[in-house]
């Protein structure tokens, strides 16, 4: 194992969070008709699905792919 600077791990997490928020928001918005001119607007069931997808992105990405998208890009895996 190599020592990865903490700033890389924090930056990867923040970028992953922003990417997941944007991607899953538009995906769920598109699938449920929640897209607006400014982005997406979700409430009720679609909002719960969106939250579940954003939360699941991290453990699924780490377990199945050995790290999330930005962890791979920034080489921030421990």
Secondary structure, DSSP 8 states (H G I E B T S, - for coil): -----HHHHHHHHHHHHHHHHHHHHHHHHHHHT-EETTEE---THHHHHHHHHHHHHHHHHHHHHSS-HHHHHTT---
